[in-house]
């Protein structure tokens, strides 16, 4: 679990994001805090905005989020 973040950046140019990609490639599961900064779209910050990590956030409204399986290997789910 990684709960430190900053401003959203391009994950392909960010050393921290690329380190988490390398961890994933060797089988290490990484979860991070969303670090969201508001109720508007696209407010999840780095490193939570990368597609190869699980990102968790908190909510204060009654929205429902269903689980979904995302296959990052490019194969069939």
Secondary structure, DSSP 8 states (H G I E B T S, - for coil): -B---BS---GGG-HHHHHHHHHHHTT---EEE----SSSTT---BTTT-TTSEEE----S----------TTSS--
